[in-house]
Amino acid sequence: MAKFIGEYKAKLDDKGRLIFPSAFKAGMGDEPDLRFVVKKSLFAECLEMYTYRQWENESEAVKSRLNFFNKEHAEFWRAYMRGTAVVEPDGKLGRVSIPKELLSGIGVSKDVVFSGSNHMIEVWAKEKFDAAGLGSDDFVSLAEKILG
């Protein structure tokens, strides 16, 4: 299973492409499928990138909890799947084209941060990434609450 760790800066080129971090390519290990599913995060102003295999696992886990004969469940699934895209870094330079609507939806104009979150990659507008961090005291408090 792919593992993504670290933070890497990139800039949109004139055609709206980003250079995919080489460390993340290396973190894919023996993953034969280089496609990613990209979607807006539920909890932050960023995008989430899942390897296609990880996306299948995550979405199947969500889908298994739903009853599609229940209107709320069907509406939830529709909203959950809305705004997703499949992208694949090109083989030569490792550029990736994320749909413009997804990037503009999180405020990307030029500078981007790819942030590894182990099982997925978060894609942030650099300014929003810089502003989103927890302070040290807040992190300690949250760690105690969740793990304590």
C-alpha positions in Angstrom: 0.0 0.0 0.0 1.3 3.5 -0.9 2.6 5.7 1.8 2.9 9.5 1.4 5.0 11.5 3.9 6.3 15.1 3.7 5.4 18.4 2.3 6.4 19.6 -1.2 5.8 22.9 -3.0 4.9 23.2 -6.6 3.7 25.9 -9.1 1.0 25.6 -11.7 2.6 25.9 -15.2 1.0 27.8 -18.0 -1.2 24.8 -18.9 -2.4 24.3 -15.3 -0.2 21.3 -14.6 1.8 20.6 -11.4 5.0 18.6 -11.1 4.0 15.6 -8.9 6.6 15.1 -6.1 9.2 12.5 -6.9 9.2 11.4 -3.3 5.5 10.5 -3.6 6.1 8.6 -6.8 8.7 6.6 -4.9 6.3 6.1 -2.0 3.9 4.3 -4.3 6.2 1.2 -4.1 4.9 -1.6 -6.3 1.6 0.1 -7.0 0.8 -0.9 -10.6 -2.0 1.7 -11.1 -0.7 5.2 -11.1 -4.1 6.9 -11.2 -5.4 9.0 -8.4 -8.9 10.0 -7.4 -9.0 13.7 -6.3 -11.9 15.3 -4.4 -12.6 18.2 -2.1 -12.0 17.5 1.6 -15.0 17.5 3.8 -13.2 19.2 6.7 -10.6 21.5 5.2 -10.1 23.9 2.2 -7.9 21.4 0.4 -8.1 18.5 -2.1 -7.5 14.9 -1.2 -5.7 12.6 -3.6 -6.1 8.8 -3.1 -4.4 6.1 -5.1 -7.1 4.4 -7.1 -6.7 1.3 -5.0 -7.0 3.3 -1.7 -10.1 5.1 -3.2 -11.7 1.8 -4.0 -11.2 0.6 -0.4 -12.4 3.8 1.2 -15.4 4.3 -1.0 -16.4 0.6 -0.7 -16.3 1.0 3.1 -18.5 4.0 3.0 -20.9 2.4 0.4 -21.2 -0.7 2.5 -22.8 1.4 5.3 -25.5 2.8 3.0 -29.0 1.6 2.0 -29.6 3.1 -1.5 -33.4 2.6 -0.9 -33.1 5.3 1.8 -33.3 8.8 0.3 -30.9 10.4 2.7 -28.3 7.7 2.0 -28.7 8.1 -1.7 -28.3 11.9 -1.4 -25.3 11.5 0.8 -23.6 9.2 -1.7 -24.4 11.6 -4.5 -22.8 14.5 -2.6 -19.8 12.2 -1.6 -19.1 11.4 -5.2 -19.7 14.9 -6.6 -16.6 16.8 -7.7 -14.3 13.8 -7.9 -11.8 13.4 -10.8 -9.4 10.7 -11.8 -5.9 12.0 -12.6 -2.6 10.4 -13.6 0.9 11.8 -13.5 2.4 11.7 -17.0 5.3 9.2 -17.3 8.0 11.5 -18.5 8.1 14.5 -16.3 5.6 13.4 -13.6 3.2 16.4 -14.3 -0.3 16.0 -13.2 -3.4 18.0 -14.4 -6.0 18.5 -11.7 -9.2 20.0 -13.1 -9.2 23.8 -12.9 -12.6 23.8 -11.0 -11.2 21.7 -8.2 -8.1 23.9 -7.9 -10.0 27.2 -8.0 -12.4 25.8 -5.5 -9.7 25.7 -2.9 -8.2 29.0 -3.9 -5.2 27.9 -5.9 -3.9 30.6 -8.2 -0.2 29.5 -8.6 1.6 28.1 -5.5 0.5 24.7 -4.2 1.6 22.4 -1.4 1.4 18.6 -1.7 1.2 17.4 1.9 1.6 13.6 2.6 -0.9 12.2 5.0 0.3 8.6 5.0 -2.6 7.0 3.1 -3.5 10.1 1.0 -2.1 13.4 -0.3 -3.6 16.7 0.5 -3.3 19.5 -2.1 -3.4 23.0 -0.7 -3.2 26.6 -1.9 0.1 27.6 -0.3 -1.4 30.5 1.6 -4.2 28.4 3.1 -1.7 25.6 4.0 0.4 28.1 5.9 -2.6 29.5 7.8 -4.2 26.1 8.6 -1.6 24.7 11.0 -2.4 24.1 14.6 -0.3 25.9 17.2 1.8 23.7 19.5 -0.5 24.1 22.5 -3.6 23.3 20.5 -1.9 20.2 19.0 -0.9 19.0 22.5 -4.5 19.6 23.8 -6.0 17.7 20.8 -3.5 14.8 21.2 -4.5 14.5 24.9 -8.2 14.6 24.1 -8.0 12.0 21.3 -5.2 9.7 22.4 -5.2 10.3 26.2 
